[in-house]
């Protein structure tokens, strides 16, 4: 049996919602300052669909199938430094918004995903206080603390090491945690904390679990 201690008994409420969407991340399909490629699906927009959102959806739907695959989504989503979202973050987003478990994202699912990304852009801008385009360890700690996650310096250091981009000697993303990895780091902390909270029924910061339960918690994280 495994005993495990949680540093803070406040399990937090991480949720996007700070400010408006900044220039971190771009509309799907946008490249280096250009307009999205005009790949229109053979299907028309659903009744009442936002025309601009439908245009973006059609641009991302490169094969005109009427739905978006993980590969198409990754090709469309970029950070503020024009680097594409990493595949693990794309898969996490797909798992959240592919509500019918088809393996692709339809228009209605895409609308929810796009709002989610826009909300997180506001969070990222709020905590990127030096406007570097990435989140450093201090900014990450402030963000998680504002969500109610008072993690130890050791855990914060592990998070930064896991999600930060290595320093580049030439062209590449800025050092620190890029927008896509910041979202994933916050979602992972939220998911693991909620899993722990469900098992910490007496709220004393300790749980007793077996090996299979432990592996299930870890492998279920994004």
Secondary structure, 3 states (H helix, E strand, C coil): CEEEECCCCCCCCCCCCCCCCCCCCCCCCCCCCCCCCCCCCCCCCCCCCCHHHHHHHHHHCCCCCCCECHHHHHHHCECCCCCECCHHHHHHHHHHHCCCCCCCECHHHHHHHHHHHHHHHHHHHHHCCCCCCCECHHHHHHHHHHCCCCCCHHHHHHHHHHHCECCCCCCCCCCEECHHHHHHHHHHHHHHHHHHHHHCCCCCCEEEECHHHHHHHHHHCC
